[in-house]
């Protein structure tokens, strides 16, 4: 179930075309999308800037536990 869209939300995060959550800052939205992509590596995770419609597809980045 998607988080309810807050009035200040600028970014929608979706998994396989279904809205998952909303964020007001791009850096937070991209970090959340990367987390979801690690959790669901075979799904398409997308961040959409709602005012402009610009879409960024999250890439899978293996988690580095060596630090």
C-alpha positions as CSV (number, residue, x, y, z in Angstrom):
1,X,0.0,0.0,0.0
2,X,1.4,3.4,-0.9
3,X,1.9,6.2,1.6
4,X,-0.7,8.9,1.3
5,X,0.6,11.7,-0.8
6,X,1.5,14.7,1.3
7,X,0.8,18.1,-0.1
8,X,4.5,18.9,-0.2
9,X,5.4,15.7,-2.0
10,X,7.5,16.3,-5.1
11,X,8.6,12.8,-5.8
12,X,6.7,9.5,-6.3
13,X,8.5,6.2,-5.8
14,X,6.9,3.3,-7.6
15,X,7.7,-0.5,-7.9
16,X,6.7,-2.1,-11.1
17,X,4.4,0.8,-12.0
18,X,2.6,0.9,-8.7
19,X,3.1,3.9,-6.4
20,X,4.9,2.8,-3.2
21,X,5.6,6.1,-1.4
22,X,6.1,9.8,-1.8
23,X,9.0,12.1,-0.7
24,X,9.5,15.9,-0.7
25,X,13.3,15.8,-1.4
26,X,15.1,14.3,-4.3
27,X,18.0,12.9,-2.3
28,X,15.7,11.2,0.1
29,X,13.6,9.8,-2.7
30,X,16.7,8.4,-4.6
31,X,18.0,6.8,-1.4
32,X,14.7,5.2,-0.7
33,X,14.5,3.9,-4.3
34,X,18.0,2.4,-4.0
35,X,17.0,0.7,-0.8
36,X,13.8,-0.7,-2.5
37,X,15.9,-1.8,-5.5
38,X,18.2,-3.8,-3.2
39,X,15.1,-5.4,-1.6
40,X,13.4,-6.1,-4.9
41,X,16.3,-6.5,-7.4
42,X,14.1,-7.9,-10.2
43,X,11.5,-5.2,-10.0
44,X,11.6,-1.8,-11.8
45,X,11.9,0.9,-9.1
46,X,11.3,4.4,-10.4
47,X,11.4,7.9,-8.9
48,X,9.1,10.4,-10.7
49,X,9.4,14.2,-10.2
50,X,5.7,15.0,-10.0
51,X,5.8,18.6,-11.2
52,X,7.9,17.9,-14.3
53,X,7.2,14.2,-15.0
54,X,11.0,13.5,-15.1
55,X,11.6,9.8,-14.3
56,X,14.8,8.3,-12.8
57,X,15.1,4.5,-12.8
58,X,16.9,3.1,-9.8
59,X,19.9,0.9,-10.6
60,X,20.8,-2.1,-8.5
61,X,23.9,-1.4,-6.4
62,X,25.1,-4.3,-4.3
63,X,25.3,-3.4,-0.6
64,X,29.0,-3.0,0.5
65,X,29.3,-4.4,4.0
66,X,33.1,-4.0,4.1
67,X,33.1,-0.6,5.8
